[in-house]
Amino acid sequence: MLSRLLPRQNNYFDYFEQLAGLGAQGAREMSEFSKDGANFTQIAARIKKLEHDADEVTKTCLGTLHKTFITPIDRNDIHRLASKLDDIIDLIDGGARQICLFEITSLPDDARQAGAVVVTATEAVERAVKGLRNMKNASSILNECIKIKEHENKADAIKAASVARLFREERDAITVMKWNQIYAALENVTDACEDVANVIEGIVLEHA
């Protein structure tokens, strides 16, 4: 009877890796906005599908957590990490939705650079999450967390420069408003990646 209540040791890591993978895939889909002739509506629809998939994984993960007594890492850490990973794809979906809502048809260089950083940050998150199965890889996991924070700092700098240029060069108030929100949305994704890195660091330092 008791064995039914005990999760397989790797179940939660499966969920984390699925969520991290969906976030990285969503970021790569978002980078498709940068390509000439891209169908923005189709890209946003694919991202929305990934966001729905992530919601299902998160729901299953947290549902499993509520039904079990013994977990491979702290229960609060499982909840926080799953939720923070889900935030990444949620924010990517929100940014894609804004781009379509504002009827954007092409991206300036600043937005392309910001999108590229989102890809590298989410891919670093994916690598860090995959390392959690084996805490002997503590140093490599923590190195990925450092990289994630470096990507977040780069995203901050791109946003600051982009918004400054926008207010300096753009005279149409509506255009300024649109791009200010889009740059903020892109930077928020890297903020979410940094949140994940902070949770991972805590887990590694506690268990390694």
PAVO-24964 format. One record per residue (C-alpha): residue in one letter; residue number from 1; x, z, y negated. Coordinates in Angstrom, 2 decimals, m for minus. Layout:
% residues N
   type   seq      east        up     north
      A   NUM         X         Z         Y
...
//
This chain:
% residues 208
   type   seq      east        up     north
      M     1      0.00      0.00      0.00
      L     2      2.75      0.98     m2.43
      S     3      4.66     m2.25     m1.83
      R     4      1.77     m4.22     m3.31
      L     5      2.23     m2.39     m6.59
      L     6      5.93     m3.12     m6.87
      P     7      6.87     m6.41     m8.59
      R     8      9.52     m8.71     m7.25
      Q     9     12.67     m7.75     m9.13
      N    10     13.09    m11.19    m10.70
      N    11      9.48    m11.83    m11.72
      Y    12      9.95    m10.72    m15.29
      F    13     13.14    m12.74    m15.68
      D    14     11.18    m15.76    m14.46
      Y    15      8.65    m15.18    m17.22
      F    16     11.35    m14.69    m19.87
      E    17     13.13    m17.88    m18.83
      Q    18      9.91    m19.87    m18.85
      L    19      9.11    m18.64    m22.37
      A    20     12.63    m19.32    m23.66
      G    21     12.51    m22.79    m22.12
      L    22      9.18    m23.56    m23.73
      G    23     10.55    m22.46    m27.10
      A    24     13.60    m24.70    m26.77
      Q    25     11.44    m27.59    m25.61
      G    26      9.12    m27.06    m28.57
      A    27     12.09    m27.14    m30.94
      R    28     13.33    m30.39    m29.42
      E    29      9.85    m31.85    m29.77
      M    30      9.84    m30.80    m33.43
      S    31     13.14    m32.60    m33.95
      E    32     11.29    m35.79    m32.99
      F    33      9.64    m35.63    m36.43
      S    34     13.02    m36.78    m37.78
      K    35     12.98    m40.09    m35.95
      D    36     11.92    m43.25    m37.72
      G    37      8.48    m44.43    m36.67
      A    38      7.63    m41.12    m34.98
      N    39      3.96    m40.45    m34.24
      F    40      3.52    m37.06    m35.91
      T    41      0.09    m36.44    m34.44
      Q    42      1.31    m36.98    m30.89
      I    43      4.35    m34.75    m31.44
      A    44      2.15    m31.95    m32.79
      A    45     m0.19    m32.33    m29.79
      R    46      2.72    m31.98    m27.36
      I    47      3.91    m28.88    m29.18
      K    48      0.39    m27.42    m29.08
      K    49      0.37    m27.92    m25.29
      L    50      3.66    m26.03    m25.01
      E    51      2.24    m23.25    m27.16
      H    52     m0.78    m22.95    m24.85
      D    53      1.52    m22.87    m21.82
      A    54      3.55    m20.07    m23.43
      D    55      0.39    m18.08    m24.11
      E    56     m0.50    m18.30    m20.42
      V    57      2.97    m17.18    m19.33
      T    58      2.88    m14.27    m21.78
      K    59     m0.59    m13.27    m20.61
      T    60      0.53    m13.32    m16.97
      C    61      3.71    m11.39    m17.76
      L    62      1.91     m8.64    m19.65
      G    63     m0.86     m8.56    m17.05
      T    64      1.74     m8.01    m14.34
      L    65      3.34     m5.29    m16.44
      H    66      0.05     m3.38    m16.69
      K    67     m0.40     m3.47    m12.89
      T    68      3.03     m2.26    m11.82
      F    69      4.90      1.04    m11.90
      I    70      8.51      0.04    m11.29
      T    71     10.18     m2.57    m13.48
      P    72     13.78     m3.88    m13.56
      I    73     14.17     m2.93    m17.24
      D    74     12.28     m0.66    m19.62
      R    75      8.58     m1.46    m19.86
      N    76      8.65     m1.51    m23.67
      D    77     11.57     m3.95    m23.60
      I    78      9.63     m6.27    m21.28
      H    79      6.65     m6.20    m23.63
      R    80      8.76     m6.72    m26.74
      L    81     10.88     m9.51    m25.29
      A    82      7.91    m11.46    m23.91
      S    83      6.04    m11.09    m27.21
      K    84      9.04    m12.09    m29.34
      L    85      9.74    m15.13    m27.16
      D    86      6.11    m16.16    m27.50
      D    87      6.45    m15.82    m31.28
      I    88      9.08    m18.58    m31.31
      I    89      6.81    m21.29    m29.92
      D    90      3.89    m19.95    m31.97
      L    91      5.91    m20.47    m35.15
      I    92      7.10    m23.90    m34.05
      D    93      3.47    m24.84    m33.45
      G    94      2.54    m23.48    m36.87
      G    95      5.25    m25.55    m38.54
      A    96      4.17    m28.71    m36.73
      R    97      0.58    m28.03    m37.71
      Q    98      1.58    m27.70    m41.37
      I    99      3.50    m30.96    m41.29
      C   100      0.42    m32.77    m39.99
      L   101     m1.98    m30.89    m42.27
      F   102      0.06    m31.90    m45.31
      E   103      0.09    m35.52    m44.07
      I   104      3.87    m35.73    m44.04
      T   105      5.09    m39.08    m42.72
      S   106      8.89    m38.69    m42.96
      L   107     11.37    m35.85    m43.34
      P   108     14.10    m35.55    m45.99
      D   109     17.66    m34.71    m44.95
      D   110     17.20    m31.00    m45.69
      A   111     14.26    m30.75    m43.29
      R   112     16.18    m32.69    m40.63
      Q   113     19.08    m30.26    m40.94
      A   114     16.73    m27.29    m40.71
      G   115     15.10    m28.77    m37.62
      A   116     18.50    m29.27    m35.99
      V   117     19.34    m25.61    m36.55
      V   118     16.04    m24.59    m34.98
      V   119     17.03    m26.57    m31.87
      T   120     20.47    m24.96    m31.60
      A   121     19.03    m21.47    m32.20
      T   122     16.34    m21.82    m29.52
      E   123     18.83    m23.25    m27.04
      A   124     21.09    m20.25    m27.66
      V   125     18.08    m18.00    m27.01
      E   126     17.49    m19.83    m23.73
      R   127     21.10    m19.27    m22.63
      A   128     21.00    m15.58    m23.59
      V   129     17.74    m15.03    m21.71
      K   130     19.10    m16.72    m18.57
      G   131     22.02    m14.29    m18.63
      L   132     19.74    m11.27    m18.31
      R   133     19.40    m11.73    m14.55
      N   134     22.99    m10.56    m14.16
      M   135     24.11     m7.84    m16.53
      K   136     27.70     m8.46    m15.43
      N   137     27.55    m11.32    m17.94
      A   138     27.09     m8.84    m20.79
      S   139     29.82    m10.26    m23.01
      S   140     28.55    m13.85    m22.73
      I   141     24.98    m12.70    m23.42
      L   142     26.09    m10.81    m26.50
      N   143     28.14    m13.82    m27.65
      E   144     24.97    m15.93    m27.50
      C   145     23.21    m13.28    m29.59
      I   146     25.97    m13.56    m32.19
      K   147     25.50    m17.34    m32.22
      I   148     21.75    m16.92    m32.69
      K   149     22.37    m14.77    m35.76
      E   150     24.84    m17.31    m37.10
      H   151     22.21    m20.01    m36.71
      E   152     19.70    m17.82    m38.54
      N   153     22.16    m17.36    m41.41
      K   154     22.68    m21.12    m41.55
      A   155     18.92    m21.65    m41.63
      D   156     18.66    m19.17    m44.52
      A   157     21.30    m21.11    m46.45
      I   158     19.60    m24.45    m45.79
      K   159     16.25    m23.07    m46.92
      A   160     17.71    m21.57    m50.10
      A   161     19.50    m24.80    m51.03
      S   162     16.48    m26.92    m50.11
      V   163     14.03    m24.90    m52.16
      A   164     16.42    m24.80    m55.13
      R   165     16.78    m28.59    m54.98
      L   166     13.04    m28.97    m54.60
      F   167     12.26    m26.98    m57.75
      R   168     15.05    m28.70    m59.65
      E   169     14.23    m32.32    m58.76
      E   170     10.55    m32.52    m57.80
      R   171      8.00    m32.72    m60.59
      D   172      4.81    m32.83    m58.53
      A   173      3.53    m29.28    m58.01
      I   174      1.61    m30.10    m54.82
      T   175      4.69    m31.68    m53.25
      V   176      6.71    m28.61    m54.17
      M   177      4.10    m26.36    m52.57
      K   178      3.99    m28.40    m49.36
      W   179      7.71    m28.53    m48.78
      N   180      8.27    m24.93    m49.82
      Q   181      5.88    m23.89    m47.05
      I   182      7.44    m26.24    m44.50
      Y   183     10.97    m24.99    m45.21
      A   184      9.70    m21.42    m44.90
      A   185      8.03    m22.27    m41.58
      L   186     11.25    m23.72    m40.18
      E   187     13.29    m20.73    m41.31
      N   188     10.72    m18.36    m39.77
      V   189     11.48    m19.83    m36.34
      T   190     15.13    m18.83    m36.62
      D   191     14.03    m15.38    m37.82
      A   192     12.02    m15.08    m34.60
      C   193     15.09    m16.15    m32.62
      E   194     17.07    m13.37    m34.29
      D   195     14.32    m10.89    m33.36
      V   196     14.75    m11.96    m29.74
      A   197     18.52    m11.54    m30.02
      N   198     18.04     m7.99    m31.29
      V   199     15.84     m7.11    m28.31
      I   200     18.30     m8.69    m25.87
      E   201     21.22     m6.78    m27.41
      G   202     19.35     m3.52    m26.90
      I   203     18.60     m4.37    m23.26
      V   204     22.21     m5.35    m22.54
      L   205     23.70     m2.30    m24.21
      E   206     21.36     m0.04    m22.23
      H   207     21.81     m1.64    m18.81
      A   208     25.21     m3.32    m18.72
//
